[in-house]
Amino acid sequence: MTIESRPPFSLSGFLGQDVLPRKPWGMMRWSHSGLTRPSRVVETAVSSVSLPVDPSVSNGRVFRVLSYNIQVGIDTRRYGEYLTQGWKHLLPNPKRLPNLNRIARLLADYDLVGLQEVDAGGLRSGFLDQTEYLAYRAGFPYWHVQVNRNLGPFGRPSNGLLSRFCPRILKDVRLPGRIPGRGALLAEFAVSDGGALAVCSIHLALGAKARLRQLDFLADLLAGYRYTIVLGDFNCGAHTPPLDHFRDLLDLHAPCCEAMSFPSWRPRRRIDHILVSGFIQILDSAVLPHAFSDHLPVTMRCALPLGVRLLSGLAS
């Protein structure tokens, strides 16, 4: 079966314009309940969706990866705006949707995208699921949102994952920490040599002790994969001792690019990363000068070994 185009509906209230198809396609969502329980992993299935073959991913050996903390679509330009425009984290504003459209145009050039600080629908976003919206606007057939905190009617801070390949397994990971609300999305993709590519999109804690616990937890979770990509907002530098230890445990490599990603208007810290295992070749990487958030997006073009490719078929 193929997906039929559907007329969009008009969101009431704050957006006042047609933005989404009547029903989402792609990955099946996880339950949003129980978010304050201890760290654990929940496995879920992918919905069966048949799509036309996308020529950009039919090769499957070389693919483009992007990680972006989008700060719920707020384009902060200076430190003072955290105070003067802090209301945007609670209330809607008319500039958010045009900024999301700019982000969507950027994402359209990539195959795998990890998003941090997206809203899953609340007052501040006009009750719009931003991951779903970005997937729709950027043309991604598979997407998933993981709600990490529930702020009631004001918003639902989340992680998002967009993909042009269908994962065979999805895992909902709640990371350990004294303050609940940090999570990771783990997607496992079938590889032609019989193995699997693990793509783990994360947003780590601000505190050093909590980050260390979370990195140890992730090292155990990802042990045993031959092909691994870990991407996201690590909230720490690439060569800090805990991250060096994490990379050594999993034989992960960072690109040579030393460009900073935060804050977007005057980057001084390199806290957003894409790390890959030694069997994956890094072809190029960059921090893009697109200040649509208080972070800059980080990108990588990488390749599996010769003769090995991702399988873009449907999950079982």
Contacts in CASP RR format, 6 or more apart in sequence:
PFRMAT RR
TARGET T0000
AUTHOR 0000-0000-0000
METHOD contacts of the structure
MODEL  1
MTIESRPPFSLSGFLGQDVLPRKPWGMMRWSHSGLTRPSRVVETAVSSVS
LPVDPSVSNGRVFRVLSYNIQVGIDTRRYGEYLTQGWKHLLPNPKRLPNL
NRIARLLADYDLVGLQEVDAGGLRSGFLDQTEYLAYRAGFPYWHVQVNRN
LGPFGRPSNGLLSRFCPRILKDVRLPGRIPGRGALLAEFAVSDGGALAVC
SIHLALGAKARLRQLDFLADLLAGYRYTIVLGDFNCGAHTPPLDHFRDLL
DLHAPCCEAMSFPSWRPRRRIDHILVSGFIQILDSAVLPHAFSDHLPVTM
RCALPLGVRLLSGLAS
1 50 0 8 1.000
2 50 0 8 1.000
2 51 0 8 1.000
2 52 0 8 1.000
3 25 0 8 1.000
3 49 0 8 1.000
3 50 0 8 1.000
3 51 0 8 1.000
3 141 0 8 1.000
5 21 0 8 1.000
6 21 0 8 1.000
6 22 0 8 1.000
6 23 0 8 1.000
7 22 0 8 1.000
8 18 0 8 1.000
8 19 0 8 1.000
8 20 0 8 1.000
8 21 0 8 1.000
8 22 0 8 1.000
9 18 0 8 1.000
9 20 0 8 1.000
9 22 0 8 1.000
10 16 0 8 1.000
10 17 0 8 1.000
10 18 0 8 1.000
11 17 0 8 1.000
11 18 0 8 1.000
11 19 0 8 1.000
11 20 0 8 1.000
11 126 0 8 1.000
11 127 0 8 1.000
11 128 0 8 1.000
13 126 0 8 1.000
14 92 0 8 1.000
14 123 0 8 1.000
14 126 0 8 1.000
14 127 0 8 1.000
15 97 0 8 1.000
15 126 0 8 1.000
15 128 0 8 1.000
17 97 0 8 1.000
19 97 0 8 1.000
19 128 0 8 1.000
19 133 0 8 1.000
20 128 0 8 1.000
20 132 0 8 1.000
20 133 0 8 1.000
20 136 0 8 1.000
21 136 0 8 1.000
24 129 0 8 1.000
24 132 0 8 1.000
24 135 0 8 1.000
24 136 0 8 1.000
24 143 0 8 1.000
25 49 0 8 1.000
25 141 0 8 1.000
26 46 0 8 1.000
26 47 0 8 1.000
26 49 0 8 1.000
26 135 0 8 1.000
26 141 0 8 1.000
26 142 0 8 1.000
26 143 0 8 1.000
27 46 0 8 1.000
27 47 0 8 1.000
27 142 0 8 1.000
27 143 0 8 1.000
27 144 0 8 1.000
27 161 0 8 1.000
27 163 0 8 1.000
27 167 0 8 1.000
27 170 0 8 1.000
28 44 0 8 1.000
28 45 0 8 1.000
28 46 0 8 1.000
28 47 0 8 1.000
28 144 0 8 1.000
29 144 0 8 1.000
29 145 0 8 1.000
30 42 0 8 1.000
30 44 0 8 1.000
30 144 0 8 1.000
30 146 0 8 1.000
30 170 0 8 1.000
30 172 0 8 1.000
31 42 0 8 1.000
32 120 0 8 1.000
32 147 0 8 1.000
32 150 0 8 1.000
32 156 0 8 1.000
35 147 0 8 1.000
35 148 0 8 1.000
35 149 0 8 1.000
35 150 0 8 1.000
35 174 0 8 1.000
35 180 0 8 1.000
35 181 0 8 1.000
36 180 0 8 1.000
36 181 0 8 1.000
37 174 0 8 1.000
37 180 0 8 1.000
38 174 0 8 1.000
38 176 0 8 1.000
39 173 0 8 1.000
39 174 0 8 1.000
39 175 0 8 1.000
39 176 0 8 1.000
39 177 0 8 1.000
39 217 0 8 1.000
40 173 0 8 1.000
40 174 0 8 1.000
41 171 0 8 1.000
41 172 0 8 1.000
41 173 0 8 1.000
41 174 0 8 1.000
41 186 0 8 1.000
41 221 0 8 1.000
42 171 0 8 1.000
42 172 0 8 1.000
43 169 0 8 1.000
43 170 0 8 1.000
43 171 0 8 1.000
43 172 0 8 1.000
44 170 0 8 1.000
44 171 0 8 1.000
44 172 0 8 1.000
45 170 0 8 1.000
45 315 0 8 1.000
46 142 0 8 1.000
46 166 0 8 1.000
46 167 0 8 1.000
46 168 0 8 1.000
46 170 0 8 1.000
46 314 0 8 1.000
46 315 0 8 1.000
48 314 0 8 1.000
48 315 0 8 1.000
49 141 0 8 1.000
49 142 0 8 1.000
49 166 0 8 1.000
49 314 0 8 1.000
50 314 0 8 1.000
51 141 0 8 1.000
53 312 0 8 1.000
54 141 0 8 1.000
54 164 0 8 1.000
54 312 0 8 1.000
56 111 0 8 1.000
56 164 0 8 1.000
57 63 0 8 1.000
57 111 0 8 1.000
57 164 0 8 1.000
57 165 0 8 1.000
57 310 0 8 1.000
57 312 0 8 1.000
58 312 0 8 1.000
59 309 0 8 1.000
60 165 0 8 1.000
60 304 0 8 1.000
60 309 0 8 1.000
60 310 0 8 1.000
60 312 0 8 1.000
61 303 0 8 1.000
61 304 0 8 1.000
61 306 0 8 1.000
61 307 0 8 1.000
61 308 0 8 1.000
61 309 0 8 1.000
61 310 0 8 1.000
62 283 0 8 1.000
62 301 0 8 1.000
62 302 0 8 1.000
62 303 0 8 1.000
62 304 0 8 1.000
63 111 0 8 1.000
63 112 0 8 1.000
63 165 0 8 1.000
63 301 0 8 1.000
63 302 0 8 1.000
63 303 0 8 1.000
63 310 0 8 1.000
64 109 0 8 1.000
64 110 0 8 1.000
64 111 0 8 1.000
64 112 0 8 1.000
64 299 0 8 1.000
64 300 0 8 1.000
64 301 0 8 1.000
65 110 0 8 1.000
65 111 0 8 1.000
65 112 0 8 1.000
65 113 0 8 1.000
65 229 0 8 1.000
65 231 0 8 1.000
65 274 0 8 1.000
65 299 0 8 1.000
65 300 0 8 1.000
65 301 0 8 1.000
65 302 0 8 1.000
66 106 0 8 1.000
66 107 0 8 1.000
66 110 0 8 1.000
66 112 0 8 1.000
66 113 0 8 1.000
66 114 0 8 1.000
66 297 0 8 1.000
66 298 0 8 1.000
66 299 0 8 1.000
66 300 0 8 1.000
67 113 0 8 1.000
67 114 0 8 1.000
67 115 0 8 1.000
67 116 0 8 1.000
67 201 0 8 1.000
67 231 0 8 1.000
67 232 0 8 1.000
67 233 0 8 1.000
67 272 0 8 1.000
67 273 0 8 1.000
67 274 0 8 1.000
67 297 0 8 1.000
67 298 0 8 1.000
67 299 0 8 1.000
68 103 0 8 1.000
68 106 0 8 1.000
68 107 0 8 1.000
68 113 0 8 1.000
68 114 0 8 1.000
68 115 0 8 1.000
68 116 0 8 1.000
68 272 0 8 1.000
68 293 0 8 1.000
68 295 0 8 1.000
68 297 0 8 1.000
68 298 0 8 1.000
69 115 0 8 1.000
69 116 0 8 1.000
69 117 0 8 1.000
69 203 0 8 1.000
69 232 0 8 1.000
69 233 0 8 1.000
69 272 0 8 1.000
69 293 0 8 1.000
69 294 0 8 1.000
69 295 0 8 1.000
70 100 0 8 1.000
70 103 0 8 1.000
70 115 0 8 1.000
70 116 0 8 1.000
70 117 0 8 1.000
70 118 0 8 1.000
70 130 0 8 1.000
70 292 0 8 1.000
70 293 0 8 1.000
70 295 0 8 1.000
71 117 0 8 1.000
71 293 0 8 1.000
71 294 0 8 1.000
71 295 0 8 1.000
72 88 0 8 1.000
72 89 0 8 1.000
72 96 0 8 1.000
72 117 0 8 1.000
72 118 0 8 1.000
72 119 0 8 1.000
72 124 0 8 1.000
72 125 0 8 1.000
72 130 0 8 1.000
72 157 0 8 1.000
73 96 0 8 1.000
73 99 0 8 1.000
73 100 0 8 1.000
73 103 0 8 1.000
73 130 0 8 1.000
73 292 0 8 1.000
73 293 0 8 1.000
74 85 0 8 1.000
74 88 0 8 1.000
74 89 0 8 1.000
74 96 0 8 1.000
74 99 0 8 1.000
74 293 0 8 1.000
74 294 0 8 1.000
75 95 0 8 1.000
75 99 0 8 1.000
75 291 0 8 1.000
75 292 0 8 1.000
75 293 0 8 1.000
76 82 0 8 1.000
76 85 0 8 1.000
76 263 0 8 1.000
76 264 0 8 1.000
76 265 0 8 1.000
76 293 0 8 1.000
76 294 0 8 1.000
77 265 0 8 1.000
77 291 0 8 1.000
78 265 0 8 1.000
79 263 0 8 1.000
88 96 0 8 1.000
88 124 0 8 1.000
89 124 0 8 1.000
90 123 0 8 1.000
90 124 0 8 1.000
90 154 0 8 1.000
91 123 0 8 1.000
91 124 0 8 1.000
92 123 0 8 1.000
92 124 0 8 1.000
92 125 0 8 1.000
92 126 0 8 1.000
96 124 0 8 1.000
96 125 0 8 1.000
97 128 0 8 1.000
99 292 0 8 1.000
100 130 0 8 1.000
100 133 0 8 1.000
100 134 0 8 1.000
100 137 0 8 1.000
101 137 0 8 1.000
102 290 0 8 1.000
102 292 0 8 1.000
103 134 0 8 1.000
103 292 0 8 1.000
103 293 0 8 1.000
104 133 0 8 1.000
104 134 0 8 1.000
104 137 0 8 1.000
104 138 0 8 1.000
105 137 0 8 1.000
105 138 0 8 1.000
106 288 0 8 1.000
106 290 0 8 1.000
106 292 0 8 1.000
106 297 0 8 1.000
107 113 0 8 1.000
107 134 0 8 1.000
107 138 0 8 1.000
107 140 0 8 1.000
107 162 0 8 1.000
108 137 0 8 1.000
108 138 0 8 1.000
108 139 0 8 1.000
110 299 0 8 1.000
111 163 0 8 1.000
111 164 0 8 1.000
111 165 0 8 1.000
112 161 0 8 1.000
112 162 0 8 1.000
112 163 0 8 1.000
112 164 0 8 1.000
112 165 0 8 1.000
112 199 0 8 1.000
112 229 0 8 1.000
113 138 0 8 1.000
113 140 0 8 1.000
113 161 0 8 1.000
113 162 0 8 1.000
113 163 0 8 1.000
114 159 0 8 1.000
114 160 0 8 1.000
114 161 0 8 1.000
114 162 0 8 1.000
114 185 0 8 1.000
114 201 0 8 1.000
114 231 0 8 1.000
114 232 0 8 1.000
115 130 0 8 1.000
115 131 0 8 1.000
115 134 0 8 1.000
115 159 0 8 1.000
115 160 0 8 1.000
115 161 0 8 1.000
115 162 0 8 1.000
115 201 0 8 1.000
116 159 0 8 1.000
116 160 0 8 1.000
116 201 0 8 1.000
116 203 0 8 1.000
116 232 0 8 1.000
116 233 0 8 1.000
117 157 0 8 1.000
117 203 0 8 1.000
117 233 0 8 1.000
117 293 0 8 1.000
118 130 0 8 1.000
118 131 0 8 1.000
118 134 0 8 1.000
118 145 0 8 1.000
118 157 0 8 1.000
118 158 0 8 1.000
118 159 0 8 1.000
118 160 0 8 1.000
119 125 0 8 1.000
119 128 0 8 1.000
119 129 0 8 1.000
119 130 0 8 1.000
119 155 0 8 1.000
119 156 0 8 1.000
119 157 0 8 1.000
119 158 0 8 1.000
120 129 0 8 1.000
120 130 0 8 1.000
120 131 0 8 1.000
120 145 0 8 1.000
120 147 0 8 1.000
120 155 0 8 1.000
120 156 0 8 1.000
120 157 0 8 1.000
120 158 0 8 1.000
121 127 0 8 1.000
121 128 0 8 1.000
121 129 0 8 1.000
121 130 0 8 1.000
121 155 0 8 1.000
121 156 0 8 1.000
122 128 0 8 1.000
122 151 0 8 1.000
122 152 0 8 1.000
122 153 0 8 1.000
122 154 0 8 1.000
122 155 0 8 1.000
122 156 0 8 1.000
123 153 0 8 1.000
123 154 0 8 1.000
123 155 0 8 1.000
124 154 0 8 1.000
124 155 0 8 1.000
125 155 0 8 1.000
129 145 0 8 1.000
130 158 0 8 1.000
131 143 0 8 1.000
131 144 0 8 1.000
131 145 0 8 1.000
131 158 0 8 1.000
131 160 0 8 1.000
131 161 0 8 1.000
131 162 0 8 1.000
132 143 0 8 1.000
132 145 0 8 1.000
134 140 0 8 1.000
134 143 0 8 1.000
134 162 0 8 1.000
135 142 0 8 1.000
135 143 0 8 1.000
135 162 0 8 1.000
138 162 0 8 1.000
140 162 0 8 1.000
140 163 0 8 1.000
140 164 0 8 1.000
141 163 0 8 1.000
141 164 0 8 1.000
141 166 0 8 1.000
142 162 0 8 1.000
142 163 0 8 1.000
142 164 0 8 1.000
142 165 0 8 1.000
142 166 0 8 1.000
142 167 0 8 1.000
143 160 0 8 1.000
143 161 0 8 1.000
143 162 0 8 1.000
143 163 0 8 1.000
144 160 0 8 1.000
144 161 0 8 1.000
144 170 0 8 1.000
144 185 0 8 1.000
144 187 0 8 1.000
145 158 0 8 1.000
145 159 0 8 1.000
145 160 0 8 1.000
146 158 0 8 1.000
146 159 0 8 1.000
146 160 0 8 1.000
146 161 0 8 1.000
146 172 0 8 1.000
146 183 0 8 1.000
146 185 0 8 1.000
147 156 0 8 1.000
147 157 0 8 1.000
147 158 0 8 1.000
148 157 0 8 1.000
148 158 0 8 1.000
148 159 0 8 1.000
148 174 0 8 1.000
148 181 0 8 1.000
148 182 0 8 1.000
148 183 0 8 1.000
148 203 0 8 1.000
149 156 0 8 1.000
149 157 0 8 1.000
149 180 0 8 1.000
149 181 0 8 1.000
150 156 0 8 1.000
151 157 0 8 1.000
157 181 0 8 1.000
159 183 0 8 1.000
159 184 0 8 1.000
159 185 0 8 1.000
159 201 0 8 1.000
159 202 0 8 1.000
159 203 0 8 1.000
160 185 0 8 1.000
160 201 0 8 1.000
161 185 0 8 1.000
161 187 0 8 1.000
161 199 0 8 1.000
161 201 0 8 1.000
163 187 0 8 1.000
163 199 0 8 1.000
164 312 0 8 1.000
165 189 0 8 1.000
165 310 0 8 1.000
165 311 0 8 1.000
165 312 0 8 1.000
165 313 0 8 1.000
166 189 0 8 1.000
166 312 0 8 1.000
166 313 0 8 1.000
166 314 0 8 1.000
166 315 0 8 1.000
167 187 0 8 1.000
167 188 0 8 1.000
167 189 0 8 1.000
167 199 0 8 1.000
167 315 0 8 1.000
168 188 0 8 1.000
168 189 0 8 1.000
168 190 0 8 1.000
168 196 0 8 1.000
168 315 0 8 1.000
168 316 0 8 1.000
169 187 0 8 1.000
169 188 0 8 1.000
169 196 0 8 1.000
169 315 0 8 1.000
170 185 0 8 1.000
170 186 0 8 1.000
170 187 0 8 1.000
170 188 0 8 1.000
171 185 0 8 1.000
171 186 0 8 1.000
171 187 0 8 1.000
171 188 0 8 1.000
171 221 0 8 1.000
172 185 0 8 1.000
173 183 0 8 1.000
173 184 0 8 1.000
173 185 0 8 1.000
173 186 0 8 1.000
173 200 0 8 1.000
173 218 0 8 1.000
173 221 0 8 1.000
174 180 0 8 1.000
174 181 0 8 1.000
174 182 0 8 1.000
174 183 0 8 1.000
175 181 0 8 1.000
175 182 0 8 1.000
175 183 0 8 1.000
175 184 0 8 1.000
175 202 0 8 1.000
175 204 0 8 1.000
175 205 0 8 1.000
175 214 0 8 1.000
175 217 0 8 1.000
175 218 0 8 1.000
176 210 0 8 1.000
176 213 0 8 1.000
176 214 0 8 1.000
176 217 0 8 1.000
177 205 0 8 1.000
177 210 0 8 1.000
177 213 0 8 1.000
177 214 0 8 1.000
178 210 0 8 1.000
179 205 0 8 1.000
179 210 0 8 1.000
182 203 0 8 1.000
182 204 0 8 1.000
182 205 0 8 1.000
182 210 0 8 1.000
182 214 0 8 1.000
183 202 0 8 1.000
183 203 0 8 1.000
184 200 0 8 1.000
184 201 0 8 1.000
184 202 0 8 1.000
184 203 0 8 1.000
184 218 0 8 1.000
184 221 0 8 1.000
185 200 0 8 1.000
185 201 0 8 1.000
185 202 0 8 1.000
186 198 0 8 1.000
186 199 0 8 1.000
186 200 0 8 1.000
186 221 0 8 1.000
186 222 0 8 1.000
187 198 0 8 1.000
187 199 0 8 1.000
187 200 0 8 1.000
188 196 0 8 1.000
188 197 0 8 1.000
188 198 0 8 1.000
188 199 0 8 1.000
189 196 0 8 1.000
189 197 0 8 1.000
189 199 0 8 1.000
189 310 0 8 1.000
189 311 0 8 1.000
190 196 0 8 1.000
190 310 0 8 1.000
190 311 0 8 1.000
190 313 0 8 1.000
191 197 0 8 1.000
191 227 0 8 1.000
191 304 0 8 1.000
191 308 0 8 1.000
191 309 0 8 1.000
191 310 0 8 1.000
191 311 0 8 1.000
192 307 0 8 1.000
192 308 0 8 1.000
192 309 0 8 1.000
192 310 0 8 1.000
192 311 0 8 1.000
193 307 0 8 1.000
193 308 0 8 1.000
195 226 0 8 1.000
195 227 0 8 1.000
196 225 0 8 1.000
196 226 0 8 1.000
196 227 0 8 1.000
197 225 0 8 1.000
197 227 0 8 1.000
197 228 0 8 1.000
197 229 0 8 1.000
197 304 0 8 1.000
197 310 0 8 1.000
198 222 0 8 1.000
198 225 0 8 1.000
198 227 0 8 1.000
198 228 0 8 1.000
198 229 0 8 1.000
199 229 0 8 1.000
199 231 0 8 1.000
200 218 0 8 1.000
200 221 0 8 1.000
200 222 0 8 1.000
200 228 0 8 1.000
200 229 0 8 1.000
200 230 0 8 1.000
200 231 0 8 1.000
201 231 0 8 1.000
201 232 0 8 1.000
202 214 0 8 1.000
202 218 0 8 1.000
202 230 0 8 1.000
202 231 0 8 1.000
202 232 0 8 1.000
202 233 0 8 1.000
202 234 0 8 1.000
203 232 0 8 1.000
203 233 0 8 1.000
203 235 0 8 1.000
204 210 0 8 1.000
204 211 0 8 1.000
204 214 0 8 1.000
204 215 0 8 1.000
204 233 0 8 1.000
204 234 0 8 1.000
204 235 0 8 1.000
204 236 0 8 1.000
205 211 0 8 1.000
205 214 0 8 1.000
205 235 0 8 1.000
206 235 0 8 1.000
207 235 0 8 1.000
208 236 0 8 1.000
208 242 0 8 1.000
211 234 0 8 1.000
211 235 0 8 1.000
211 236 0 8 1.000
211 242 0 8 1.000
212 242 0 8 1.000
215 242 0 8 1.000
215 243 0 8 1.000
215 245 0 8 1.000
215 246 0 8 1.000
216 246 0 8 1.000
218 230 0 8 1.000
218 246 0 8 1.000
219 246 0 8 1.000
219 249 0 8 1.000
219 250 0 8 1.000
222 228 0 8 1.000
222 230 0 8 1.000
222 250 0 8 1.000
223 249 0 8 1.000
223 250 0 8 1.000
225 277 0 8 1.000
226 277 0 8 1.000
226 279 0 8 1.000
227 277 0 8 1.000
227 279 0 8 1.000
227 280 0 8 1.000
227 304 0 8 1.000
228 250 0 8 1.000
228 252 0 8 1.000
228 275 0 8 1.000
228 276 0 8 1.000
228 277 0 8 1.000
228 280 0 8 1.000
229 274 0 8 1.000
229 275 0 8 1.000
229 276 0 8 1.000
229 277 0 8 1.000
229 280 0 8 1.000
229 302 0 8 1.000
230 250 0 8 1.000
230 252 0 8 1.000
230 273 0 8 1.000
230 274 0 8 1.000
230 275 0 8 1.000
230 276 0 8 1.000
231 273 0 8 1.000
231 274 0 8 1.000
231 275 0 8 1.000
231 298 0 8 1.000
232 272 0 8 1.000
232 273 0 8 1.000
232 274 0 8 1.000
232 298 0 8 1.000
233 271 0 8 1.000
233 272 0 8 1.000
233 295 0 8 1.000
234 243 0 8 1.000
234 271 0 8 1.000
234 272 0 8 1.000
234 273 0 8 1.000
235 271 0 8 1.000
236 242 0 8 1.000
236 243 0 8 1.000
236 271 0 8 1.000
237 243 0 8 1.000
237 269 0 8 1.000
237 270 0 8 1.000
237 271 0 8 1.000
237 273 0 8 1.000
238 254 0 8 1.000
238 270 0 8 1.000
238 273 0 8 1.000
243 273 0 8 1.000
246 252 0 8 1.000
247 253 0 8 1.000
247 254 0 8 1.000
247 275 0 8 1.000
250 277 0 8 1.000
251 277 0 8 1.000
251 278 0 8 1.000
252 275 0 8 1.000
252 276 0 8 1.000
252 277 0 8 1.000
252 278 0 8 1.000
253 275 0 8 1.000
253 276 0 8 1.000
253 277 0 8 1.000
253 278 0 8 1.000
253 282 0 8 1.000
254 273 0 8 1.000
254 274 0 8 1.000
254 275 0 8 1.000
255 274 0 8 1.000
255 282 0 8 1.000
255 284 0 8 1.000
255 285 0 8 1.000
255 300 0 8 1.000
256 285 0 8 1.000
257 285 0 8 1.000
257 286 0 8 1.000
257 287 0 8 1.000
258 270 0 8 1.000
259 267 0 8 1.000
259 270 0 8 1.000
259 286 0 8 1.000
259 287 0 8 1.000
260 267 0 8 1.000
260 268 0 8 1.000
260 269 0 8 1.000
260 270 0 8 1.000
260 287 0 8 1.000
260 296 0 8 1.000
261 267 0 8 1.000
261 269 0 8 1.000
261 270 0 8 1.000
261 271 0 8 1.000
261 272 0 8 1.000
261 287 0 8 1.000
261 295 0 8 1.000
261 296 0 8 1.000
261 297 0 8 1.000
261 298 0 8 1.000
262 268 0 8 1.000
262 269 0 8 1.000
262 270 0 8 1.000
262 271 0 8 1.000
262 272 0 8 1.000
262 294 0 8 1.000
262 295 0 8 1.000
262 296 0 8 1.000
263 269 0 8 1.000
263 294 0 8 1.000
263 295 0 8 1.000
264 291 0 8 1.000
264 292 0 8 1.000
264 293 0 8 1.000
264 294 0 8 1.000
264 295 0 8 1.000
264 296 0 8 1.000
265 291 0 8 1.000
265 294 0 8 1.000
267 287 0 8 1.000
267 296 0 8 1.000
272 287 0 8 1.000
272 295 0 8 1.000
272 296 0 8 1.000
272 297 0 8 1.000
272 298 0 8 1.000
273 298 0 8 1.000
274 285 0 8 1.000
274 298 0 8 1.000
274 299 0 8 1.000
274 300 0 8 1.000
276 282 0 8 1.000
276 300 0 8 1.000
276 302 0 8 1.000
279 304 0 8 1.000
279 305 0 8 1.000
280 302 0 8 1.000
280 303 0 8 1.000
280 304 0 8 1.000
281 302 0 8 1.000
281 303 0 8 1.000
281 304 0 8 1.000
281 305 0 8 1.000
282 300 0 8 1.000
282 301 0 8 1.000
282 302 0 8 1.000
283 300 0 8 1.000
283 301 0 8 1.000
283 302 0 8 1.000
283 303 0 8 1.000
284 300 0 8 1.000
284 301 0 8 1.000
285 298 0 8 1.000
285 299 0 8 1.000
285 300 0 8 1.000
285 301 0 8 1.000
286 298 0 8 1.000
286 299 0 8 1.000
287 296 0 8 1.000
287 297 0 8 1.000
287 298 0 8 1.000
287 299 0 8 1.000
288 296 0 8 1.000
288 297 0 8 1.000
288 298 0 8 1.000
288 299 0 8 1.000
289 296 0 8 1.000
290 296 0 8 1.000
290 297 0 8 1.000
304 310 0 8 1.000
END
